[in-house]
């Protein structure tokens, strides 16, 4: 998987890098929103997820930086209707 990431077009790389760094279980419950000014923006289902992922941010950043230059991850809470749609 990691080697495949290096062959992706630049526009697809941030989302694919998030999926790789987060792992399947996390990436299935979160949604990549974008990458701006070296900040990856990810939607999370609730405050508990956000707290857990902020605690994991150093490890996630280490994984992400193998593929994209990112200094920070911002975790945004899903709006209630978005959360229902994911279930």
RAFENNOR-V75119 format. One record per helix or strand. SS is the DSSP state (alpha for helix, beta for strand). FROM is the first residue (numbers start at 1). LEN is the number of residues. If there is no record, write none. Layout:
ss=SS from=FROM len=LEN
ss=SS from=FROM len=LEN
This chain:
ss=alpha from=2 len=4
ss=alpha from=10 len=13
ss=alpha from=24 len=6
ss=beta from=31 len=6
ss=beta from=39 len=6
ss=alpha from=47 len=18
ss=beta from=72 len=6
ss=alpha from=80 len=7
